[in-house]
Amino acid sequence: MLWISIVALASLGACLGIVFYFDPFEASPFIIVLFHLTLLFGLTGILTLLGYFLRRIKKVKKMPAQDAFNSFWQGSVLALALVGLLAAVS
C-alpha cells in the first residue's frame, strides 16, 4: 500500500501544481487533459487507501490482497465517475 500512497501524493502534488501555475482560461487542451489525469490518479489512490483501511477495520475474513484488489477496483470506478462528472461540467 506504500506505493499507492506515494503515487497518490505525487499525482495530487502535480494536480495542485497545474492549478497554481496555469490559468484554466488560457491553458492548452494538453494542460486540461493533464489536470484531469493527475486528478484521476490522485483520487484513485486516496479512495483506494480509504477503502482498504475501512475494510481492514471492519475485519472481514478475507485475504489482505483480496481487500486491496476490491478497494482498488471500487476506488478507480468512483474516481473515474467523479472526474467524468467534472469533465462533463467544464
PDB file of N, CA, C and O in Angstrom, chain B, residues numbered from 101:
ATOM      1  N   MET B 101       0.809  -1.189   0.000  1.00  0.00           N
ATOM      2  CA  MET B 101       0.000   0.000   0.000  1.00  0.00           C
ATOM      3  C   MET B 101       0.859   1.263   0.000  1.00  0.00           C
ATOM      4  O   MET B 101       0.359   2.361  -0.243  1.00  0.00           O
ATOM      5  N   LEU B 102       2.139   1.102   0.271  1.00  0.00           N
ATOM      6  CA  LEU B 102       3.033   2.257   0.287  1.00  0.00           C
ATOM      7  C   LEU B 102       3.154   2.877  -1.098  1.00  0.00           C
ATOM      8  O   LEU B 102       3.173   4.101  -1.227  1.00  0.00           O
ATOM      9  N   TRP B 103       3.236   2.053  -2.128  1.00  0.00           N
ATOM     10  CA  TRP B 103       3.391   2.599  -3.479  1.00  0.00           C
ATOM     11  C   TRP B 103       2.146   3.332  -3.928  1.00  0.00           C
ATOM     12  O   TRP B 103       2.237   4.289  -4.697  1.00  0.00           O
ATOM     13  N   ILE B 104       0.985   2.902  -3.465  1.00  0.00           N
ATOM     14  CA  ILE B 104      -0.248   3.606  -3.821  1.00  0.00           C
ATOM     15  C   ILE B 104      -0.261   4.994  -3.182  1.00  0.00           C
ATOM     16  O   ILE B 104      -0.658   5.970  -3.819  1.00  0.00           O
ATOM     17  N   SER B 105       0.170   5.081  -1.934  1.00  0.00           N
ATOM     18  CA  SER B 105       0.178   6.391  -1.278  1.00  0.00           C
ATOM     19  C   SER B 105       1.217   7.318  -1.898  1.00  0.00           C
ATOM     20  O   SER B 105       0.987   8.524  -1.983  1.00  0.00           O
ATOM     21  N   ILE B 106       2.345   6.785  -2.330  1.00  0.00           N
ATOM     22  CA  ILE B 106       3.362   7.612  -2.981  1.00  0.00           C
ATOM     23  C   ILE B 106       2.850   8.152  -4.312  1.00  0.00           C
ATOM     24  O   ILE B 106       3.008   9.336  -4.608  1.00  0.00           O
ATOM     25  N   VAL B 107       2.241   7.288  -5.108  1.00  0.00           N
ATOM     26  CA  VAL B 107       1.699   7.720  -6.404  1.00  0.00           C
ATOM     27  C   VAL B 107       0.556   8.711  -6.204  1.00  0.00           C
ATOM     28  O   VAL B 107       0.452   9.689  -6.946  1.00  0.00           O
ATOM     29  N   ALA B 108      -0.298   8.473  -5.218  1.00  0.00           N
ATOM     30  CA  ALA B 108      -1.421   9.379  -4.967  1.00  0.00           C
ATOM     31  C   ALA B 108      -0.924  10.760  -4.550  1.00  0.00           C
ATOM     32  O   ALA B 108      -1.425  11.773  -5.038  1.00  0.00           O
ATOM     33  N   LEU B 109       0.044  10.805  -3.664  1.00  0.00           N
ATOM     34  CA  LEU B 109       0.571  12.097  -3.223  1.00  0.00           C
ATOM     35  C   LEU B 109       1.300  12.821  -4.351  1.00  0.00           C
ATOM     36  O   LEU B 109       1.179  14.039  -4.478  1.00  0.00           O
ATOM     37  N   ALA B 110       2.047  12.095  -5.163  1.00  0.00           N
ATOM     38  CA  ALA B 110       2.731  12.716  -6.299  1.00  0.00           C
ATOM     39  C   ALA B 110       1.719  13.241  -7.313  1.00  0.00           C
ATOM     40  O   ALA B 110       1.899  14.329  -7.861  1.00  0.00           O
ATOM     41  N   SER B 111       0.667  12.486  -7.565  1.00  0.00           N
ATOM     42  CA  SER B 111      -0.359  12.922  -8.516  1.00  0.00           C
ATOM     43  C   SER B 111      -1.114  14.140  -8.004  1.00  0.00           C
ATOM     44  O   SER B 111      -1.375  15.075  -8.761  1.00  0.00           O
ATOM     45  N   LEU B 112      -1.461  14.133  -6.738  1.00  0.00           N
ATOM     46  CA  LEU B 112      -2.155  15.295  -6.185  1.00  0.00           C
ATOM     47  C   LEU B 112      -1.247  16.511  -6.138  1.00  0.00           C
ATOM     48  O   LEU B 112      -1.713  17.637  -6.312  1.00  0.00           O
ATOM     49  N   GLY B 113       0.044  16.302  -5.905  1.00  0.00           N
ATOM     50  CA  GLY B 113       1.001  17.408  -5.964  1.00  0.00           C
ATOM     51  C   GLY B 113       1.107  17.986  -7.364  1.00  0.00           C
ATOM     52  O   GLY B 113       1.171  19.203  -7.533  1.00  0.00           O
ATOM     53  N   ALA B 114       1.127  17.118  -8.366  1.00  0.00           N
ATOM     54  CA  ALA B 114       1.154  17.583  -9.754  1.00  0.00           C
ATOM     55  C   ALA B 114      -0.138  18.308 -10.106  1.00  0.00           C
ATOM     56  O   ALA B 114      -0.116  19.307 -10.825  1.00  0.00           O
ATOM     57  N   CYS B 115      -1.247  17.815  -9.606  1.00  0.00           N
ATOM     58  CA  CYS B 115      -2.544  18.460  -9.855  1.00  0.00           C
ATOM     59  C   CYS B 115      -2.569  19.856  -9.234  1.00  0.00           C
ATOM     60  O   CYS B 115      -3.028  20.807  -9.867  1.00  0.00           O
ATOM     61  N   LEU B 116      -2.083  19.984  -8.015  1.00  0.00           N
ATOM     62  CA  LEU B 116      -2.020  21.294  -7.378  1.00  0.00           C
ATOM     63  C   LEU B 116      -1.063  22.223  -8.113  1.00  0.00           C
ATOM     64  O   LEU B 116      -1.319  23.422  -8.220  1.00  0.00           O
ATOM     65  N   GLY B 117       0.045  21.672  -8.622  1.00  0.00           N
ATOM     66  CA  GLY B 117       0.973  22.476  -9.411  1.00  0.00           C
ATOM     67  C   GLY B 117       0.317  23.012 -10.665  1.00  0.00           C
ATOM     68  O   GLY B 117       0.544  24.162 -11.040  1.00  0.00           O
ATOM     69  N   ILE B 118      -0.487  22.202 -11.315  1.00  0.00           N
ATOM     70  CA  ILE B 118      -1.204  22.653 -12.513  1.00  0.00           C
ATOM     71  C   ILE B 118      -2.208  23.731 -12.145  1.00  0.00           C
ATOM     72  O   ILE B 118      -2.358  24.716 -12.868  1.00  0.00           O
ATOM     73  N   VAL B 119      -2.893  23.553 -11.031  1.00  0.00           N
ATOM     74  CA  VAL B 119      -3.899  24.536 -10.612  1.00  0.00           C
ATOM     75  C   VAL B 119      -3.248  25.885 -10.327  1.00  0.00           C
ATOM     76  O   VAL B 119      -3.789  26.921 -10.712  1.00  0.00           O
ATOM     77  N   PHE B 120      -2.098  25.890  -9.659  1.00  0.00           N
ATOM     78  CA  PHE B 120      -1.483  27.146  -9.253  1.00  0.00           C
ATOM     79  C   PHE B 120      -0.658  27.817 -10.349  1.00  0.00           C
ATOM     80  O   PHE B 120      -0.474  29.034 -10.309  1.00  0.00           O
ATOM     81  N   TYR B 121      -0.157  27.057 -11.327  1.00  0.00           N
ATOM     82  CA  TYR B 121       0.738  27.649 -12.318  1.00  0.00           C
ATOM     83  C   TYR B 121       0.102  27.920 -13.677  1.00  0.00           C
ATOM     84  O   TYR B 121       0.714  28.595 -14.505  1.00  0.00           O
ATOM     85  N   PHE B 122      -1.080  27.426 -13.930  1.00  0.00           N
ATOM     86  CA  PHE B 122      -1.710  27.623 -15.232  1.00  0.00           C
ATOM     87  C   PHE B 122      -3.079  28.255 -15.070  1.00  0.00           C
ATOM     88  O   PHE B 122      -3.836  27.912 -14.162  1.00  0.00           O
ATOM     89  N   ASP B 123      -3.382  29.173 -15.956  1.00  0.00           N
ATOM     90  CA  ASP B 123      -4.694  29.795 -15.996  1.00  0.00           C
ATOM     91  C   ASP B 123      -5.621  28.885 -16.803  1.00  0.00           C
ATOM     92  O   ASP B 123      -5.322  28.590 -17.961  1.00  0.00           O
ATOM     93  N   PRO B 124      -6.729  28.437 -16.229  1.00  0.00           N
ATOM     94  CA  PRO B 124      -7.585  27.491 -16.957  1.00  0.00           C
ATOM     95  C   PRO B 124      -8.230  28.093 -18.212  1.00  0.00           C
ATOM     96  O   PRO B 124      -8.604  27.355 -19.123  1.00  0.00           O
ATOM     97  N   PHE B 125      -8.363  29.401 -18.269  1.00  0.00           N
ATOM     98  CA  PHE B 125      -8.975  30.033 -19.437  1.00  0.00           C
ATOM     99  C   PHE B 125      -7.990  30.194 -20.591  1.00  0.00           C
ATOM    100  O   PHE B 125      -8.406  30.356 -21.738  1.00  0.00           O
ATOM    101  N   GLU B 126      -6.687  30.151 -20.301  1.00  0.00           N
ATOM    102  CA  GLU B 126      -5.678  30.303 -21.342  1.00  0.00           C
ATOM    103  C   GLU B 126      -4.861  29.031 -21.550  1.00  0.00           C
ATOM    104  O   GLU B 126      -3.946  29.017 -22.374  1.00  0.00           O
ATOM    105  N   ALA B 127      -5.171  27.981 -20.828  1.00  0.00           N
ATOM    106  CA  ALA B 127      -4.398  26.739 -20.913  1.00  0.00           C
ATOM    107  C   ALA B 127      -4.730  25.985 -22.196  1.00  0.00           C
ATOM    108  O   ALA B 127      -5.839  26.058 -22.726  1.00  0.00           O
ATOM    109  N   SER B 128      -3.725  25.261 -22.669  1.00  0.00           N
ATOM    110  CA  SER B 128      -3.929  24.442 -23.862  1.00  0.00           C
ATOM    111  C   SER B 128      -4.737  23.192 -23.495  1.00  0.00           C
ATOM    112  O   SER B 128      -4.841  22.845 -22.318  1.00  0.00           O
ATOM    113  N   PRO B 129      -5.298  22.526 -24.482  1.00  0.00           N
ATOM    114  CA  PRO B 129      -6.036  21.281 -24.190  1.00  0.00           C
ATOM    115  C   PRO B 129      -5.159  20.221 -23.525  1.00  0.00           C
ATOM    116  O   PRO B 129      -5.657  19.408 -22.746  1.00  0.00           O
ATOM    117  N   PHE B 130      -3.864  20.223 -23.823  1.00  0.00           N
ATOM    118  CA  PHE B 130      -2.949  19.272 -23.182  1.00  0.00           C
ATOM    119  C   PHE B 130      -2.904  19.483 -21.670  1.00  0.00           C
ATOM    120  O   PHE B 130      -2.896  18.515 -20.910  1.00  0.00           O
ATOM    121  N   ILE B 131      -2.876  20.730 -21.234  1.00  0.00           N
ATOM    122  CA  ILE B 131      -2.840  21.030 -19.799  1.00  0.00           C
ATOM    123  C   ILE B 131      -4.151  20.615 -19.138  1.00  0.00           C
ATOM    124  O   ILE B 131      -4.140  20.106 -18.017  1.00  0.00           O
ATOM    125  N   ILE B 132      -5.266  20.822 -19.805  1.00  0.00           N
ATOM    126  CA  ILE B 132      -6.569  20.424 -19.254  1.00  0.00           C
ATOM    127  C   ILE B 132      -6.638  18.901 -19.107  1.00  0.00           C
ATOM    128  O   ILE B 132      -7.107  18.395 -18.088  1.00  0.00           O
ATOM    129  N   VAL B 133      -6.176  18.182 -20.116  1.00  0.00           N
ATOM    130  CA  VAL B 133      -6.169  16.713 -20.045  1.00  0.00           C
ATOM    131  C   VAL B 133      -5.209  16.246 -18.955  1.00  0.00           C
ATOM    132  O   VAL B 133      -5.511  15.307 -18.219  1.00  0.00           O
ATOM    133  N   LEU B 134      -4.058  16.899 -18.851  1.00  0.00           N
ATOM    134  CA  LEU B 134      -3.092  16.541 -17.817  1.00  0.00           C
ATOM    135  C   LEU B 134      -3.657  16.780 -16.419  1.00  0.00           C
ATOM    136  O   LEU B 134      -3.421  15.988 -15.507  1.00  0.00           O
ATOM    137  N   PHE B 135      -4.397  17.863 -16.252  1.00  0.00           N
ATOM    138  CA  PHE B 135      -5.055  18.129 -14.972  1.00  0.00           C
ATOM    139  C   PHE B 135      -6.039  17.023 -14.614  1.00  0.00           C
ATOM    140  O   PHE B 135      -6.054  16.541 -13.481  1.00  0.00           O
ATOM    141  N   HIS B 136      -6.860  16.623 -15.580  1.00  0.00           N
ATOM    142  CA  HIS B 136      -7.846  15.579 -15.309  1.00  0.00           C
ATOM    143  C   HIS B 136      -7.175  14.228 -15.028  1.00  0.00           C
ATOM    144  O   HIS B 136      -7.642  13.470 -14.178  1.00  0.00           O
ATOM    145  N   LEU B 137      -6.098  13.931 -15.732  1.00  0.00           N
ATOM    146  CA  LEU B 137      -5.404  12.657 -15.478  1.00  0.00           C
ATOM    147  C   LEU B 137      -4.747  12.626 -14.102  1.00  0.00           C
ATOM    148  O   LEU B 137      -4.841  11.623 -13.395  1.00  0.00           O
ATOM    149  N   THR B 138      -4.086  13.711 -13.716  1.00  0.00           N
ATOM    150  CA  THR B 138      -3.457  13.724 -12.393  1.00  0.00           C
ATOM    151  C   THR B 138      -4.510  13.681 -11.294  1.00  0.00           C
ATOM    152  O   THR B 138      -4.307  13.044 -10.260  1.00  0.00           O
ATOM    153  N   LEU B 139      -5.628  14.354 -11.514  1.00  0.00           N
ATOM    154  CA  LEU B 139      -6.717  14.288 -10.539  1.00  0.00           C
ATOM    155  C   LEU B 139      -7.287  12.874 -10.454  1.00  0.00           C
ATOM    156  O   LEU B 139      -7.604  12.394  -9.366  1.00  0.00           O
ATOM    157  N   LEU B 140      -7.417  12.212 -11.594  1.00  0.00           N
ATOM    158  CA  LEU B 140      -7.911  10.833 -11.612  1.00  0.00           C
ATOM    159  C   LEU B 140      -6.979   9.899 -10.844  1.00  0.00           C
ATOM    160  O   LEU B 140      -7.439   9.092 -10.036  1.00  0.00           O
ATOM    161  N   PHE B 141      -5.674  10.004 -11.090  1.00  0.00           N
ATOM    162  CA  PHE B 141      -4.723   9.135 -10.388  1.00  0.00           C
ATOM    163  C   PHE B 141      -4.690   9.436  -8.896  1.00  0.00           C
ATOM    164  O   PHE B 141      -4.618   8.518  -8.079  1.00  0.00           O
ATOM    165  N   GLY B 142      -4.741  10.704  -8.537  1.00  0.00           N
ATOM    166  CA  GLY B 142      -4.727  11.070  -7.122  1.00  0.00           C
ATOM    167  C   GLY B 142      -5.968  10.591  -6.390  1.00  0.00           C
ATOM    168  O   GLY B 142      -5.876  10.033  -5.296  1.00  0.00           O
ATOM    169  N   LEU B 143      -7.133  10.809  -6.996  1.00  0.00           N
ATOM    170  CA  LEU B 143      -8.372  10.344  -6.370  1.00  0.00           C
ATOM    171  C   LEU B 143      -8.442   8.823  -6.288  1.00  0.00           C
ATOM    172  O   LEU B 143      -8.938   8.269  -5.307  1.00  0.00           O
ATOM    173  N   THR B 144      -7.944   8.155  -7.320  1.00  0.00           N
ATOM    174  CA  THR B 144      -7.930   6.689  -7.287  1.00  0.00           C
ATOM    175  C   THR B 144      -7.092   6.190  -6.112  1.00  0.00           C
ATOM    176  O   THR B 144      -7.505   5.279  -5.395  1.00  0.00           O
ATOM    177  N   GLY B 145      -5.932   6.779  -5.918  1.00  0.00           N
ATOM    178  CA  GLY B 145      -5.078   6.360  -4.809  1.00  0.00           C
ATOM    179  C   GLY B 145      -5.685   6.647  -3.456  1.00  0.00           C
ATOM    180  O   GLY B 145      -5.669   5.791  -2.572  1.00  0.00           O
ATOM    181  N   ILE B 146      -6.224   7.849  -3.282  1.00  0.00           N
ATOM    182  CA  ILE B 146      -6.809   8.218  -1.996  1.00  0.00           C
ATOM    183  C   ILE B 146      -8.026   7.357  -1.682  1.00  0.00           C
ATOM    184  O   ILE B 146      -8.169   6.866  -0.563  1.00  0.00           O
ATOM    185  N   LEU B 147      -8.900   7.172  -2.664  1.00  0.00           N
ATOM    186  CA  LEU B 147     -10.099   6.362  -2.430  1.00  0.00           C
ATOM    187  C   LEU B 147      -9.756   4.885  -2.229  1.00  0.00           C
ATOM    188  O   LEU B 147     -10.434   4.191  -1.472  1.00  0.00           O
ATOM    189  N   THR B 148      -8.712   4.402  -2.898  1.00  0.00           N
ATOM    190  CA  THR B 148      -8.272   3.022  -2.683  1.00  0.00           C
ATOM    191  C   THR B 148      -7.761   2.834  -1.268  1.00  0.00           C
ATOM    192  O   THR B 148      -8.119   1.859  -0.606  1.00  0.00           O
ATOM    193  N   LEU B 149      -6.932   3.748  -0.794  1.00  0.00           N
ATOM    194  CA  LEU B 149      -6.412   3.646   0.570  1.00  0.00           C
ATOM    195  C   LEU B 149      -7.521   3.759   1.602  1.00  0.00           C
ATOM    196  O   LEU B 149      -7.531   3.031   2.595  1.00  0.00           O
ATOM    197  N   LEU B 150      -8.448   4.665   1.367  1.00  0.00           N
ATOM    198  CA  LEU B 150      -9.571   4.823   2.290  1.00  0.00           C
ATOM    199  C   LEU B 150     -10.412   3.548   2.350  1.00  0.00           C
ATOM    200  O   LEU B 150     -10.779   3.090   3.432  1.00  0.00           O
ATOM    201  N   GLY B 151     -10.713   2.982   1.190  1.00  0.00           N
ATOM    202  CA  GLY B 151     -11.491   1.749   1.154  1.00  0.00           C
ATOM    203  C   GLY B 151     -10.762   0.578   1.785  1.00  0.00           C
ATOM    204  O   GLY B 151     -11.371  -0.240   2.475  1.00  0.00           O
ATOM    205  N   TYR B 152      -9.448   0.493   1.548  1.00  0.00           N
ATOM    206  CA  TYR B 152      -8.671  -0.609   2.120  1.00  0.00           C
ATOM    207  C   TYR B 152      -8.653  -0.535   3.647  1.00  0.00           C
ATOM    208  O   TYR B 152      -8.859  -1.541   4.327  1.00  0.00           O
ATOM    209  N   PHE B 153      -8.407   0.660   4.177  1.00  0.00           N
ATOM    210  CA  PHE B 153      -8.338   0.766   5.624  1.00  0.00           C
ATOM    211  C   PHE B 153      -9.704   0.581   6.273  1.00  0.00           C
ATOM    212  O   PHE B 153      -9.790   0.068   7.389  1.00  0.00           O
ATOM    213  N   LEU B 154     -10.766   0.988   5.597  1.00  0.00           N
ATOM    214  CA  LEU B 154     -12.101   0.719   6.134  1.00  0.00           C
ATOM    215  C   LEU B 154     -12.408  -0.774   6.129  1.00  0.00           C
ATOM    216  O   LEU B 154     -13.057  -1.282   7.044  1.00  0.00           O
ATOM    217  N   ARG B 155     -11.941  -1.477   5.099  1.00  0.00           N
ATOM    218  CA  ARG B 155     -12.133  -2.931   5.070  1.00  0.00           C
ATOM    219  C   ARG B 155     -11.315  -3.624   6.156  1.00  0.00           C
ATOM    220  O   ARG B 155     -11.773  -4.599   6.753  1.00  0.00           O
ATOM    221  N   ARG B 156     -10.123  -3.131   6.409  1.00  0.00           N
ATOM    222  CA  ARG B 156      -9.285  -3.736   7.440  1.00  0.00           C
ATOM    223  C   ARG B 156      -9.855  -3.468   8.832  1.00  0.00           C
ATOM    224  O   ARG B 156      -9.749  -4.320   9.714  1.00  0.00           O
ATOM    225  N   ILE B 157     -10.453  -2.303   9.038  1.00  0.00           N
ATOM    226  CA  ILE B 157     -11.074  -2.006  10.329  1.00  0.00           C
ATOM    227  C   ILE B 157     -12.291  -2.895  10.539  1.00  0.00           C
ATOM    228  O   ILE B 157     -12.542  -3.374  11.645  1.00  0.00           O
ATOM    229  N   LYS B 158     -13.047  -3.109   9.458  1.00  0.00           N
ATOM    230  CA  LYS B 158     -14.240  -3.957   9.534  1.00  0.00           C
ATOM    231  C   LYS B 158     -13.869  -5.416   9.797  1.00  0.00           C
ATOM    232  O   LYS B 158     -14.683  -6.177  10.320  1.00  0.00           O
ATOM    233  N   LYS B 159     -12.646  -5.808   9.439  1.00  0.00           N
ATOM    234  CA  LYS B 159     -12.083  -7.136   9.688  1.00  0.00           C
ATOM    235  C   LYS B 159     -12.927  -8.261   9.100  1.00  0.00           C
ATOM    236  O   LYS B 159     -13.328  -9.194   9.795  1.00  0.00           O
ATOM    237  N   VAL B 160     -13.179  -8.145   7.820  1.00  0.00           N
ATOM    238  CA  VAL B 160     -13.833  -9.230   7.103  1.00  0.00           C
ATOM    239  C   VAL B 160     -12.810 -10.346   6.939  1.00  0.00           C
ATOM    240  O   VAL B 160     -11.628 -10.073   6.732  1.00  0.00           O
ATOM    241  N   LYS B 161     -13.241 -11.581   7.027  1.00  0.00           N
ATOM    242  CA  LYS B 161     -12.329 -12.725   6.965  1.00  0.00           C
ATOM    243  C   LYS B 161     -11.880 -12.988   5.524  1.00  0.00           C
ATOM    244  O   LYS B 161     -12.202 -14.026   4.945  1.00  0.00           O
ATOM    245  N   LYS B 162     -11.147 -12.057   4.965  1.00  0.00           N
ATOM    246  CA  LYS B 162     -10.607 -12.205   3.632  1.00  0.00           C
ATOM    247  C   LYS B 162      -9.108 -11.969   3.683  1.00  0.00           C
ATOM    248  O   LYS B 162      -8.567 -11.484   4.677  1.00  0.00           O
ATOM    249  N   MET B 163      -8.468 -12.315   2.613  1.00  0.00           N
ATOM    250  CA  MET B 163      -7.037 -12.067   2.494  1.00  0.00           C
ATOM    251  C   MET B 163      -6.814 -10.569   2.264  1.00  0.00           C
ATOM    252  O   MET B 163      -7.629  -9.930   1.599  1.00  0.00           O
ATOM    253  N   PRO B 164      -5.733  -9.994   2.796  1.00  0.00           N
ATOM    254  CA  PRO B 164      -5.465  -8.566   2.573  1.00  0.00           C
ATOM    255  C   PRO B 164      -5.289  -8.216   1.093  1.00  0.00           C
ATOM    256  O   PRO B 164      -5.651  -7.116   0.673  1.00  0.00           O
ATOM    257  N   ALA B 165      -4.739  -9.135   0.301  1.00  0.00           N
ATOM    258  CA  ALA B 165      -4.576  -8.865  -1.130  1.00  0.00           C
ATOM    259  C   ALA B 165      -5.931  -8.763  -1.815  1.00  0.00           C
ATOM    260  O   ALA B 165      -6.108  -7.952  -2.724  1.00  0.00           O
ATOM    261  N   GLN B 166      -6.881  -9.576  -1.389  1.00  0.00           N
ATOM    262  CA  GLN B 166      -8.220  -9.508  -1.967  1.00  0.00           C
ATOM    263  C   GLN B 166      -8.901  -8.200  -1.571  1.00  0.00           C
ATOM    264  O   GLN B 166      -9.606  -7.598  -2.381  1.00  0.00           O
ATOM    265  N   ASP B 167      -8.696  -7.759  -0.333  1.00  0.00           N
ATOM    266  CA  ASP B 167      -9.233  -6.470   0.097  1.00  0.00           C
ATOM    267  C   ASP B 167      -8.611  -5.336  -0.709  1.00  0.00           C
ATOM    268  O   ASP B 167      -9.301  -4.391  -1.091  1.00  0.00           O
ATOM    269  N   ALA B 168      -7.317  -5.428  -0.966  1.00  0.00           N
ATOM    270  CA  ALA B 168      -6.636  -4.388  -1.736  1.00  0.00           C
ATOM    271  C   ALA B 168      -7.158  -4.351  -3.174  1.00  0.00           C
ATOM    272  O   ALA B 168      -7.368  -3.270  -3.725  1.00  0.00           O
ATOM    273  N   PHE B 169      -7.365  -5.498  -3.774  1.00  0.00           N
ATOM    274  CA  PHE B 169      -7.874  -5.536  -5.144  1.00  0.00           C
ATOM    275  C   PHE B 169      -9.286  -4.969  -5.218  1.00  0.00           C
ATOM    276  O   PHE B 169      -9.593  -4.181  -6.112  1.00  0.00           O
ATOM    277  N   ASN B 170     -10.146  -5.364  -4.282  1.00  0.00           N
ATOM    278  CA  ASN B 170     -11.518  -4.850  -4.272  1.00  0.00           C
ATOM    279  C   ASN B 170     -11.547  -3.342  -4.020  1.00  0.00           C
ATOM    280  O   ASN B 170     -12.333  -2.620  -4.633  1.00  0.00           O
ATOM    281  N   SER B 171     -10.689  -2.876  -3.121  1.00  0.00           N
ATOM    282  CA  SER B 171     -10.635  -1.445  -2.835  1.00  0.00           C
ATOM    283  C   SER B 171     -10.122  -0.669  -4.034  1.00  0.00           C
ATOM    284  O   SER B 171     -10.617   0.421  -4.322  1.00  0.00           O
ATOM    285  N   PHE B 172      -9.131  -1.217  -4.743  1.00  0.00           N
ATOM    286  CA  PHE B 172      -8.617  -0.547  -5.935  1.00  0.00           C
ATOM    287  C   PHE B 172      -9.693  -0.466  -7.009  1.00  0.00           C
ATOM    288  O   PHE B 172      -9.842   0.561  -7.671  1.00  0.00           O
ATOM    289  N   TRP B 173     -10.425  -1.530  -7.175  1.00  0.00           N
ATOM    290  CA  TRP B 173     -11.482  -1.549  -8.185  1.00  0.00           C
ATOM    291  C   TRP B 173     -12.553  -0.503  -7.860  1.00  0.00           C
ATOM    292  O   TRP B 173     -12.941   0.280  -8.728  1.00  0.00           O
ATOM    293  N   GLN B 174     -13.023  -0.490  -6.627  1.00  0.00           N
ATOM    294  CA  GLN B 174     -14.058   0.461  -6.243  1.00  0.00           C
ATOM    295  C   GLN B 174     -13.542   1.896  -6.247  1.00  0.00           C
ATOM    296  O   GLN B 174     -14.266   2.809  -6.644  1.00  0.00           O
ATOM    297  N   GLY B 175     -12.303   2.107  -5.812  1.00  0.00           N
ATOM    298  CA  GLY B 175     -11.728   3.443  -5.817  1.00  0.00           C
ATOM    299  C   GLY B 175     -11.542   3.985  -7.212  1.00  0.00           C
ATOM    300  O   GLY B 175     -11.774   5.168  -7.458  1.00  0.00           O
ATOM    301  N   SER B 176     -11.119   3.121  -8.142  1.00  0.00           N
ATOM    302  CA  SER B 176     -10.907   3.592  -9.506  1.00  0.00           C
ATOM    303  C   SER B 176     -12.234   3.896 -10.202  1.00  0.00           C
ATOM    304  O   SER B 176     -12.312   4.856 -10.969  1.00  0.00           O
ATOM    305  N   VAL B 177     -13.264   3.111  -9.956  1.00  0.00           N
ATOM    306  CA  VAL B 177     -14.576   3.379 -10.569  1.00  0.00           C
ATOM    307  C   VAL B 177     -15.164   4.672 -10.012  1.00  0.00           C
ATOM    308  O   VAL B 177     -15.711   5.477 -10.765  1.00  0.00           O
ATOM    309  N   LEU B 178     -15.058   4.877  -8.708  1.00  0.00           N
ATOM    310  CA  LEU B 178     -15.585   6.100  -8.110  1.00  0.00           C
ATOM    311  C   LEU B 178     -14.805   7.321  -8.577  1.00  0.00           C
ATOM    312  O   LEU B 178     -15.402   8.359  -8.859  1.00  0.00           O
ATOM    313  N   ALA B 179     -13.481   7.217  -8.664  1.00  0.00           N
ATOM    314  CA  ALA B 179     -12.666   8.337  -9.142  1.00  0.00           C
ATOM    315  C   ALA B 179     -12.966   8.643 -10.602  1.00  0.00           C
ATOM    316  O   ALA B 179     -13.024   9.810 -10.989  1.00  0.00           O
ATOM    317  N   LEU B 180     -13.154   7.618 -11.409  1.00  0.00           N
ATOM    318  CA  LEU B 180     -13.491   7.832 -12.817  1.00  0.00           C
ATOM    319  C   LEU B 180     -14.849   8.526 -12.945  1.00  0.00           C
ATOM    320  O   LEU B 180     -15.030   9.385 -13.808  1.00  0.00           O
ATOM    321  N   ALA B 181     -15.787   8.158 -12.099  1.00  0.00           N
ATOM    322  CA  ALA B 181     -17.095   8.809 -12.123  1.00  0.00           C
ATOM    323  C   ALA B 181     -16.984  10.281 -11.713  1.00  0.00           C
ATOM    324  O   ALA B 181     -17.602  11.144 -12.335  1.00  0.00           O
ATOM    325  N   LEU B 182     -16.209  10.568 -10.681  1.00  0.00           N
ATOM    326  CA  LEU B 182     -16.064  11.941 -10.212  1.00  0.00           C
ATOM    327  C   LEU B 182     -15.355  12.817 -11.249  1.00  0.00           C
ATOM    328  O   LEU B 182     -15.791  13.934 -11.527  1.00  0.00           O
ATOM    329  N   VAL B 183     -14.275  12.310 -11.811  1.00  0.00           N
ATOM    330  CA  VAL B 183     -13.544  13.095 -12.817  1.00  0.00           C
ATOM    331  C   VAL B 183     -14.374  13.211 -14.101  1.00  0.00           C
ATOM    332  O   VAL B 183     -14.322  14.238 -14.778  1.00  0.00           O
ATOM    333  N   GLY B 184     -15.131  12.178 -14.435  1.00  0.00           N
ATOM    334  CA  GLY B 184     -16.012  12.266 -15.593  1.00  0.00           C
ATOM    335  C   GLY B 184     -17.084  13.323 -15.415  1.00  0.00           C
ATOM    336  O   GLY B 184     -17.406  14.048 -16.356  1.00  0.00           O
ATOM    337  N   LEU B 185     -17.644  13.416 -14.204  1.00  0.00           N
ATOM    338  CA  LEU B 185     -18.618  14.470 -13.933  1.00  0.00           C
ATOM    339  C   LEU B 185     -17.988  15.853 -14.013  1.00  0.00           C
ATOM    340  O   LEU B 185     -18.596  16.791 -14.529  1.00  0.00           O
ATOM    341  N   LEU B 186     -16.758  15.976 -13.497  1.00  0.00           N
ATOM    342  CA  LEU B 186     -16.051  17.254 -13.566  1.00  0.00           C
ATOM    343  C   LEU B 186     -15.769  17.632 -15.022  1.00  0.00           C
ATOM    344  O   LEU B 186     -15.920  18.793 -15.402  1.00  0.00           O
ATOM    345  N   ALA B 187     -15.365  16.671 -15.821  1.00  0.00           N
ATOM    346  CA  ALA B 187     -15.087  16.951 -17.231  1.00  0.00           C
ATOM    347  C   ALA B 187     -16.358  17.294 -17.985  1.00  0.00           C
ATOM    348  O   ALA B 187     -16.325  18.119 -18.898  1.00  0.00           O
ATOM    349  N   ALA B 188     -17.468  16.685 -17.627  1.00  0.00           N
ATOM    350  CA  ALA B 188     -18.719  16.964 -18.304  1.00  0.00           C
ATOM    351  C   ALA B 188     -19.236  18.362 -17.968  1.00  0.00           C
ATOM    352  O   ALA B 188     -19.841  19.023 -18.812  1.00  0.00           O
ATOM    353  N   VAL B 189     -18.999  18.804 -16.744  1.00  0.00           N
ATOM    354  CA  VAL B 189     -19.467  20.108 -16.323  1.00  0.00           C
ATOM    355  C   VAL B 189     -18.606  21.209 -16.932  1.00  0.00           C
ATOM    356  O   VAL B 189     -19.122  22.259 -17.314  1.00  0.00           O
ATOM    357  N   SER B 190     -17.303  20.976 -17.024  1.00  0.00           N
ATOM    358  CA  SER B 190     -16.403  22.030 -17.517  1.00  0.00           C
ATOM    359  C   SER B 190     -16.280  22.083 -19.000  1.00  0.00           C
ATOM    360  O   SER B 190     -15.554  22.924 -19.530  1.00  0.00           O
TER     361      SER B 190
END
